[in-house]
Amino acid sequence: MSDESKTHPYEALPTAGTNPATRRDFLKTSSSLSAAALIAMLAPGVRSAAWAAGSDAPEKTAVKIGFIPLTDCASVVIAAEKGFDRKYGIRITPSKEASWAGVRDKLINGELDAAHVLYGLVYGLQLGVAGPKADMAVLMTLNNNGQGITLNNQLRAKGVTDGAGLAKLVKAEPKEWTFAQTFPTGTHAMWLYYWMGTYGIDPFREVKVITVPPPQMVANMRVDKMDGYCVGEPWNARAIHDKIGFTAVTSQDIWPDHPEKVLGTTLEFVRKYPNTARAMIAAILDASKYIDTMSNRAEVARIIAGKAYVNTDVEVIEGRMLGQYDNGLGRKWQDKNFMKFYNDGAVNYPYLSDGMWFLTQHKRWGLLKEHPDYLGVARKVNQIALYKQAAALTKTPLPKSDLRTSRLIDGVVWDGSNPKAYAEAFKVKS
């Protein structure tokens, strides 16, 4: 296990009155770290760059962070809108992008300094299966949960309301059933494939899967170009609002508290601007805390619903942000695993096991031909030391380990201990 998994010298014991369900594995960090102590936590190459000018001040004070119009862009937007960025000496300009492919290209060519981006896109670039091979960096996780799989009303008319029903139909009526995800190595593709695989559907042999940018999902379903799609909110709620589809499953039903979007950039940016990268993490951590104060969520929904950001009706965003779910089939519930942005710091830590999981699925579905060095890749991409510095600055709790344990929809436990065996064990795979 990596050095970062050892207890940090600045961690203190949990404070009294913490919620064991959400804070059990978390320890409070000190708020009084000196600049020298913070810099000492960096890798040697980054450390020297940070002290090149004899200061830990941001090397670059104006940063452009790309985002796709989705509810989970909120922490990037709120960091800029509420001035959390200025506290750390930077100005964030959120840059609205049209597609994940566009985000990828602008990250690689330097038009964007960083981005609200799919976890699996970053790892796909690192291994050269999502575009040009490039050394990438995950600075932090932006959110857990809050995605979904929407099926159209034509499937509902055929009696399909869940995965088991879809599997039965696909096998009984072979044809070109078409489903969309948002990027081939991204999170939505992996949730869609995992869900289908759980019910015995081979997503590469029994159905057709296409790539569609998130904001275009509803329009494409409306004109019958697809039978279903996997996307982030608010585009699942929007399909119900427009009466063209229903939610078959939420992503938190597939994996409770799963990793979703990350703050991603290139490793070159981190090496050149380590203090700026730390300031971005700290600002977005503060914004994440703000959003996870539930009394702020109605305001956040109003802000991100605006034309400059998601550009949709506030009510389409707000309901599921508050955990108020309606699946379009008559079921309504308060979801305890709604979209989380902070959760006492549990959301934001760049767990090595989270990154490794996407690699296991890339291998499972044939996107990777050989098993990679799972842990080695994750250690290189996930900037844990830099994150810990920002966590100290923002008094964000840290976990005891770089790995976490989760049980997914099929009952299989993922803990990062044996990724090769995990990837090989699935019955449905390419």
N, C-alpha and C positions, 0 to 999 in steps of 0.2 A: 504494500500500500504506500502511497506517496507521502512525502514529509508533511504535506499540508494537512493530512488527516490527523496528525498528532495534536493534542490539546495546545492551544495557543497560549503563550505566557501572559497575555493580557486578558484572558477570559476569566470571568468571576463566576461564582456559584449563582444559580437561578435565584431571582428575588422571590420573596414570599407572595402568595396570592396569584401566582401565574396559573394559567389554565393548562393542566397536564395534557389535555388532548391536542393542544396546538403548540405547546412550548416544552414538551417533555424532553426533547433532544437538543434544546437550545440553551446557550449560555450567554449571559450579557457581556458585552465587550466594554473596555474602558473608554471613557470619553476624553482622556487627557494624554493621549499619545503625542509625543513630540514629533516634529517633522523628521528628525533623524531616525527615530524608531520606525516611523512609517516607511521611510526609504529603505531601511535595513531589511524590510520584509520582501523587497523586490529581488528578482533574479539578478545576478551580477551585471549582465549586459544592459538590462533596463535601468538598474540602479545608477550606473555610470552616466547614462543619458539623462536621468532625472537630475543629477547634480552637475550637469555640464555647465549650467549657468550659475551654479551656486545657490539654487533656489528650488523649492518644490512648487512654485507657482505654475499655473497652466502655461505651457509653451505656446499654445494656440487658444485664443480666447473666444473666437467665433467659430462655432461648429454647426455643420449641416447634418441633420439626422433624418434619414428617409423613413417613410412609413407608408403602409397600405391602408386604405379606408376600412378599418375594422375596429370593433370596440376595444380590442386589446392594444391599440396604439395609445391608449389614454395616458399612460405614465410619461411617455415622451412629450405629448402635447401639454399635459399639466405642468411638467417641469418648466416648460417655456412660458406658458400662460400665467402661472402663479409666481414666477420669479425664483423658483428654487435653484435655477442655474446660476443666477447672479451671486448667490451666497457663496458659491465655490469659484467665482472669478471667471465664469464663462457665459456666453450667450448661445443658447440653442435655437436654431432655426429649423422647425419641422418642415420636411420637404415631402409633399404628397406625390406618390408614385403610382403608376398605372398597373404594374404587374410585378410579380416576384422576379421574373427574368430581368426586368428593368432595374430592380433593386440590386440584383446580383451584378449586373454589368457596371452600374455606377459605383458600387463598392470597389470592384476590382480596378476600375480606371481612375479612382480617386475623386469622382464628382461628388460622392457622399463621404463624409468622414466616418459615419457609422449608420446603423439602421435598426429599426424594429423589424426583425426578420425571422423566418422560420428556422427552428433549431436544425432540422435536417438539411436545409439548404447550405448552412455554414459547413457542416460536416461533409456534405456532398462535394463542395468546392475543395475542401482540404484534401480529399482523395481523388479529385478529378473526375467525378461521375455526375456533377451537376453543372458543368461548364469548365472553363480553363482551370487547371490545377493551380491552387494558390494557397499559401499559408494564411490561415484565418484565425480569428480570435473571438471567443465568446466571453464578454465582459460580465454578464449577469443574465439571469432568467427574468423576464418581464412579467409573466403571468402563468398561472395554472388554470386548467379547466376552460369552459366557456366556448367550445366548438360543438359541432353536431353534424349528423347525417340526415339530410332531408330527402324524402322520396316524394314523387309527384302523385297527384290525385288519381291518375290512371291506375297506378299500382294499388292504391287503396280500393279502387273499384273492383280489382281482382282479388281482394281479400288479404292483401299484403299490408301488414302494419309493423312488422319487426323482422329481425334477421332470419329467424326460422321460416317465416312465411316467404321471404324473398328467396331463400335457398330452395324451397319446395317449388316455387314458380319457375326459377331459372332452370331447374333440372327437368321440370315437366314440359316447359315450352322453350326449347332452345332457340334463340334468335340473337340478334345483336343488341342485347340490353346494354345501355350506355350510361356510364356514371362519370362524374367529373371530380377532380381534385385540383389543387391550386399550383402545385409544383412537383415534379417527379420524385424528388428525394425529400420533400417537405413533410411537415407534421400531418397535414390533412390527407395526403396520400397514404401515410402509414396508419392513421386511424381507420381509414376506409378499408385498406387491405387487411388489417388485423381483424376488424369486425367481420368482414366477409369470410376470412379464413377460419374464424371461430365457428361459423355455421357451415363450413365445408365448401364454400364457394371459392374457386380459384380465380382471383381477380385478373390474371393474365391469360387464362384459357377459356373461361366460361362467360366472361362479360368483356365489354370494351370500356377502357378507361381513357378519358381525355383530360387535357389541362385547360382550365379556364380561370382567368383572374377573379379574385373574390367579388368585386363589385358587379361583375357581369353574370354571376350565377343565376340570379332571379330572372333576368331578362332572357337568358338562354333556356331556362326551364319553361318559361311562359310560352315560348314558341316551339315546345316539344323537342328540343335538341338533346335532351337527356332524361333519363328515368330517375336519377337521383344525383346528389352531390354531397361532398364533405367540405365544409368551410367554417370559418369563424363567424361569430356574431358581428353584426346583427342580421346577417343574410339568411340564417335559418328562421329567425323570428319574422323577417320580412316576407318569406314565402308563406307563412301562416297568415300574416296580416293581409297579404294579397290574395289569399285563398287559392293558391296554386299547389300547395304541398303541405307536408306534415313532418314533424321530427320523429324519426324512427328510433334514434338513440342519441344521447349526448356523449361527448367525448369523455366526460367525467364518469359516465357509466362504463366506458371501455377501460379507463384507467383513472381512478380517483386521484385528484391532485397531480395530474400529469404535467410534465414540462411542456411549454408551448412556444411562445415567441421569446427571442433573446435579444439583447443588445449586442449586435455583431459588428465586427470591423475586420480589417486585415491585421496580421501580425506586424506588418511593416508600420502601420499607424501606431500601434502600441509601443513599439520600440522607439519611434521617432518622437511621440508625444505622450509619454507615460503619465505625466501629471494631468494632462488634459483628459486622458482616458479615465483616470481616477475621479476627476471632478465630474465627468458625465455620470459615472456610476453613482456617486454620492447624491447628485442632484435628482436622479431618477429614483433612488431609494427614498428620498424625502417625499417626492411626488407619489410614490407607491404607498407610503404610509398615509398620506392625505386621502388617496382614493379608497383605501381600505377602512377609513372611518366612514361607516355606512351613512351617517347624516350628510356627508359630502357627495354622495353618489348621484343624487338627482341633479345637482349643479354640474357635476362632471359630465353626466349624460347630455345636458343642454349644451355644454361647450363643444364636446366632440361631435354632436349631431350637426353642427354648423357646416356651411358650404365648404369652408377651407379644410375640413377634416373628413368626416364620414359622409356627410350630406344625405341625411335621411331624417325621418320623423323621430322626434325625441322619444315618444312612447315605444317605438320599435327597439330602441337601445335600452331604455331605463328599466323595463320589466325584468329582463334576464340579468341585468347588472345587479338588481336587487335580489336575485335568486328566485324571482316569481316566474315559474315556468308553466306554459300551456303548450301541449304537444300538437294541437290542431286536431286531435282525435277525441276531445272531450275530457282529457285528463289534465288537471291543474294541480300543481304542488309547489311547495317551498323547498328548493334544492339546497341542501347544506353544502354541496360541493360546487357552488356557483363560481364565477370567475373571480379569482383572487389575485391581487397584485403585490401583497406584502405578507400577510399572515404571520406577523411576528418574525419576519425575516426568512421563514421557511420557503417562501416562493423563490426568492432571488438568488440563493446560493447556487453557483454553477457546478452542481454535483458531477463528478466524473462518471457515475453510473448512468446519469441521464444522457450524456453525450454518447456513451458506449451503447446504450439501447438503440439509438438510431442506426448505429453501425451494424448491430445484429440484424435489424430489419432490412437494411440495404443488402446485406449478404443473403438473408432469407429469400428475398425476391429477385435475386440475380443481378442487382445493380452493381454489386461488388462480386467479382469472379472468385477471389480468394479471401480467406480470412485476414483482416488487417491486424496490426498490433493494437488491439482494442484499447488497452489502458495507456499505452504510449501515445496514441493519437489524442486521447482525451486529455492527458496531462499537458500536451503541447497546445491544444486549442483552448481549453478552459482556463482562464486567467485567474486562478484562485488566489494567488498572493496579492494581486492588485485589488481584487474584490475585498479581501480582508482589510486592506487599508481603508477603503471607502466605508466598510462596515464599522470600523472603529470611529471614523469621523462622524458617522450618523447614528451611533449607538445602536446598530443593528445586531441582533443576536446571531451567533454562529453555531452551526451544527457540530456534533462531536466527530463526525466522519465525513469523508468525501464521497461515500457511497450511501445509498438509501435503499430500503426494501419496499417493494410494491407488489400487490396482487392484482392482476388484470382480469378482464371479463371472463376469460376462459379458465380461471382458477390458477393459472401458472404464475409462480412467484419469480420476480426479477430482482436480483440484489447485486448484480455486477460481478459476482465472484467467479463465474465461469462462462464468459460470453460466447465462446466458441461452441460449447455444448448446448447452451441455450438456443443459439441460432440454428443448430442442426436438429433440434428435437421436435420442431413443428411438423405436424403431419401434412399440412397444406403449405407448400413452398415451391419455388421455382427451381 
